[in-house]
């Protein structure tokens, strides 16, 4: 069984990108269906604490991995010597690189047609052997039952090996959880803004900011109106949990 940390009834699998890609390849080779990966940061963690349905979707995943630097620190607090976070866009790029040599195919679900056009164009340029089985931009509203059925059929008939879901948090977690028994694809993985970054629509933070846990500041400056409440909630909630866990572990070690 995959190692996991359980903090405030929220699970985290303390692994790295190379391990995630290896596990994904195993699911594909075994033709195992119903697997999905949640890439979590402090905001996802805070939402899980507040909303039982989101927590269930995250905890029911095949993997919930630490994207945010804050969850990386939490894993280290628990004794896991993780060097880097599982950064969604980086995971997507590395998987595209590795999987093009295995002839696995990809389906992109989410975002807008404009962004999907640029995403597909850039993927074909950078990974010329990558197989794209399909793509679809769902309407920004509640789907009808007929639309839902057609989308499921479209994805299933594509015979994709990996379904990349770019619906944003928490919508993508809930969507994967609700569709895990309907979508006949070995791997679903929610990558949020990775579609925007890989399409070149939005700028990514410099590497030094990504590696030092300051990407959130770069994104906040880039989109202050949209993100300030998210980061205020996430950072406040996570700081409280981290301080509690720090002293709890310290007390346990002292007693031991």
C-alpha positions as CSV (number, residue, x, y, z in Angstrom):
1,X,0.0,0.0,0.0
2,X,1.2,3.5,-0.9
3,X,2.6,5.4,2.1
4,X,0.4,8.2,3.4
5,X,0.2,11.0,6.0
6,X,-3.1,11.6,7.6
7,X,-3.5,15.2,9.0
8,X,-6.8,16.4,10.3
9,X,-8.5,13.5,8.4
10,X,-6.9,14.7,5.1
11,X,-4.5,12.2,3.3
12,X,-1.3,13.1,1.6
13,X,0.9,10.6,-0.2
14,X,4.5,11.8,0.4
15,X,6.1,11.0,-3.0
16,X,7.9,12.7,-5.9
17,X,7.2,13.3,-9.5
18,X,9.3,10.4,-10.8
19,X,7.3,8.0,-8.5
20,X,4.0,9.5,-9.7
21,X,4.9,8.9,-13.3
22,X,6.0,5.3,-12.6
23,X,2.7,4.6,-10.8
24,X,0.7,6.1,-13.6
25,X,2.6,3.9,-16.2
26,X,1.8,0.9,-14.1
27,X,-1.9,1.6,-14.1
28,X,-1.8,2.1,-17.9
29,X,0.2,-1.1,-18.5
30,X,-2.2,-3.1,-16.2
31,X,-5.2,-1.5,-17.9
32,X,-6.4,-0.6,-14.4
33,X,-9.4,1.8,-14.5
34,X,-10.8,4.3,-12.1
35,X,-7.6,5.8,-10.9
36,X,-7.3,9.5,-10.3
37,X,-4.6,11.8,-8.9
38,X,-5.2,14.9,-6.8
39,X,-2.4,17.5,-6.8
40,X,-2.9,19.4,-3.6
41,X,-1.7,22.6,-2.1
42,X,-2.5,24.6,1.0
43,X,-5.8,25.9,-0.6
44,X,-6.9,22.3,-1.4
45,X,-6.0,21.3,2.2
46,X,-8.0,24.2,3.7
47,X,-11.1,23.3,1.5
48,X,-10.9,19.7,2.6
49,X,-11.1,20.9,6.3
50,X,-14.1,23.0,5.6
51,X,-16.1,20.8,3.2
52,X,-16.8,17.1,3.7
53,X,-17.6,16.4,0.1
54,X,-14.3,17.9,-1.1
55,X,-12.4,15.9,1.6
56,X,-14.1,12.7,0.5
57,X,-13.1,13.4,-3.1
58,X,-9.5,14.0,-2.1
59,X,-9.2,11.1,0.3
60,X,-10.8,8.7,-2.2
61,X,-8.2,9.4,-4.8
62,X,-5.6,6.8,-5.9
63,X,-3.0,9.4,-5.0
64,X,-3.1,12.9,-3.3
65,X,0.3,14.4,-3.8
66,X,1.9,17.6,-2.3
67,X,2.1,20.3,-4.9
68,X,2.2,23.3,-2.5
69,X,5.5,24.0,-0.7
70,X,3.5,24.1,2.5
71,X,2.5,20.4,2.2
72,X,6.1,19.6,1.3
73,X,7.1,21.1,4.7
74,X,4.3,19.1,6.4
75,X,5.7,15.9,4.9
76,X,9.2,16.8,6.0
77,X,7.8,17.4,9.5
78,X,6.6,13.8,9.5
79,X,10.0,12.6,8.6
80,X,9.8,12.3,4.8
81,X,12.9,13.7,3.1
82,X,11.1,15.0,0.0
83,X,13.3,17.3,-2.0
84,X,10.7,18.9,-4.3
85,X,7.0,19.4,-4.5
86,X,4.9,17.6,-7.1
87,X,4.3,20.7,-9.2
88,X,1.4,20.1,-11.6
89,X,2.8,21.7,-14.8
90,X,6.2,20.0,-14.3
91,X,4.5,16.7,-13.7
92,X,2.5,17.1,-16.9
93,X,5.6,18.0,-19.0
94,X,7.7,15.2,-17.6
95,X,4.8,12.7,-18.2
96,X,4.4,13.9,-21.7
97,X,8.1,13.4,-22.3
98,X,8.2,9.9,-20.8
99,X,4.9,8.7,-22.2
100,X,5.6,9.7,-25.8
101,X,8.2,7.0,-26.0
102,X,5.7,4.5,-24.6
103,X,3.0,5.5,-27.1
104,X,0.5,6.3,-24.4
105,X,-2.3,8.7,-25.5
106,X,-3.6,11.8,-23.8
107,X,-7.0,13.6,-23.6
108,X,-7.3,17.2,-22.4
109,X,-10.5,18.1,-20.6
110,X,-11.3,21.6,-19.4
111,X,-10.4,25.2,-19.9
112,X,-11.5,27.0,-23.2
113,X,-11.1,26.1,-26.8
114,X,-8.6,28.9,-27.3
115,X,-6.4,27.6,-24.5
116,X,-6.7,24.0,-25.7
117,X,-5.7,25.1,-29.2
118,X,-2.5,26.6,-27.9
119,X,-1.9,23.7,-25.5
120,X,-2.2,21.2,-28.3
121,X,0.0,23.3,-30.6
122,X,2.8,23.6,-27.9
123,X,2.6,19.9,-26.9
124,X,3.0,18.9,-30.5
125,X,6.0,21.2,-30.9
126,X,7.8,20.1,-27.8
127,X,6.8,16.5,-27.7
128,X,6.4,15.5,-31.4
129,X,5.8,11.8,-30.7
130,X,3.1,12.5,-28.1
131,X,-0.3,11.0,-29.0
132,X,-3.3,13.2,-28.4
133,X,-6.5,11.2,-28.4
134,X,-8.8,14.1,-28.0
135,X,-9.7,17.3,-26.2
136,X,-12.9,19.0,-25.0
137,X,-13.8,22.3,-23.4
138,X,-17.0,21.9,-21.4
139,X,-19.5,24.8,-21.1
140,X,-19.1,27.0,-18.0
141,X,-22.5,25.9,-16.6
142,X,-24.2,22.8,-15.2
143,X,-24.3,20.1,-17.9
144,X,-27.6,18.4,-18.9
145,X,-27.8,14.6,-18.5
146,X,-27.6,14.2,-22.3
147,X,-24.5,16.4,-22.5
148,X,-22.9,14.5,-19.6
149,X,-23.6,11.1,-21.3
150,X,-22.1,12.4,-24.7
151,X,-19.0,13.7,-23.0
152,X,-18.4,10.4,-21.1
153,X,-18.9,8.5,-24.4
154,X,-16.5,10.8,-26.3
155,X,-13.7,10.3,-23.7
156,X,-14.2,6.5,-23.4
157,X,-14.3,6.0,-27.2
158,X,-11.0,7.9,-27.6
159,X,-9.2,5.1,-25.8
160,X,-7.0,7.6,-24.0
161,X,-4.5,6.4,-21.5
162,X,-4.3,9.6,-19.5
163,X,-7.1,12.1,-19.0
164,X,-5.7,15.5,-18.0
165,X,-8.4,17.5,-16.2
166,X,-8.1,21.3,-16.0
167,X,-11.2,22.5,-14.3
168,X,-9.6,24.2,-11.3
169,X,-9.9,23.5,-7.6
170,X,-12.1,22.1,-6.2
171,X,-14.2,21.4,-9.3
172,X,-11.7,19.0,-10.8
173,X,-11.4,16.9,-7.6
174,X,-15.2,16.6,-7.4
175,X,-15.5,15.8,-11.1
176,X,-12.9,13.0,-11.0
177,X,-14.5,11.5,-7.9
178,X,-17.9,11.6,-9.5
179,X,-16.7,10.1,-12.8
180,X,-14.1,7.5,-11.6
181,X,-16.6,4.6,-12.3
182,X,-17.8,6.1,-15.5
183,X,-14.7,7.2,-17.3
184,X,-12.9,4.1,-18.8
185,X,-9.4,5.6,-18.7
186,X,-6.5,4.3,-16.6
187,X,-5.5,7.7,-15.2
188,X,-7.3,10.9,-14.5
189,X,-5.2,13.7,-13.1
190,X,-6.3,17.2,-12.1
191,X,-3.7,19.8,-13.1
192,X,-5.6,23.1,-12.6
193,X,-3.7,26.0,-14.2
194,X,-1.2,23.8,-16.0
195,X,-3.2,24.1,-19.2
196,X,-2.8,27.9,-19.0
197,X,1.0,27.7,-18.3
198,X,1.8,25.1,-21.0
199,X,-0.4,26.9,-23.5
200,X,1.7,30.1,-22.7
201,X,-1.4,32.0,-21.7
202,X,-0.2,32.8,-18.2
203,X,3.4,33.3,-17.0
204,X,4.9,30.9,-14.5
205,X,6.9,32.1,-11.5
206,X,10.7,32.1,-11.9
207,X,12.4,28.9,-10.8
208,X,13.9,30.4,-7.7
209,X,10.4,31.5,-6.5
210,X,9.0,28.0,-7.3
211,X,11.8,26.3,-5.4
212,X,11.7,28.6,-2.4
213,X,7.9,28.4,-1.8
214,X,7.1,31.8,-3.1
215,X,5.2,30.9,-6.2
216,X,2.0,31.9,-4.4
217,X,3.3,35.5,-4.1
218,X,4.1,35.6,-7.8
219,X,0.6,34.4,-8.7
220,X,-1.0,36.8,-6.1
221,X,0.7,39.8,-7.6
222,X,-0.3,38.6,-11.1
223,X,-4.0,38.1,-10.2
224,X,-4.7,39.9,-6.9
225,X,-8.4,40.3,-7.2
226,X,-9.0,36.6,-7.9
227,X,-6.5,35.1,-5.5
228,X,-6.2,37.2,-2.4
229,X,-9.1,35.5,-0.5
230,X,-7.8,32.1,-1.6
231,X,-4.3,32.7,-0.2
232,X,-5.5,34.4,2.9
233,X,-7.7,31.4,3.8
234,X,-5.1,28.8,2.8
235,X,-2.1,30.3,4.5
236,X,-4.0,31.1,7.7
237,X,-5.6,27.7,8.0
238,X,-2.4,25.8,7.1
239,X,-0.2,27.8,9.5
240,X,-2.5,26.9,12.4
241,X,-2.4,23.2,11.4
242,X,1.3,23.2,11.0
243,X,2.0,24.8,14.4
244,X,-0.4,22.3,16.0
245,X,1.3,19.4,14.3
246,X,4.8,20.7,15.1
247,X,4.2,20.8,18.8
248,X,2.2,17.6,18.8
249,X,5.1,15.7,17.2
250,X,7.6,17.4,19.4
251,X,5.7,16.3,22.5
252,X,5.4,12.7,21.2
253,X,9.1,12.6,20.5
254,X,9.9,13.9,24.0
255,X,7.7,11.3,25.6
256,X,9.3,8.6,23.5
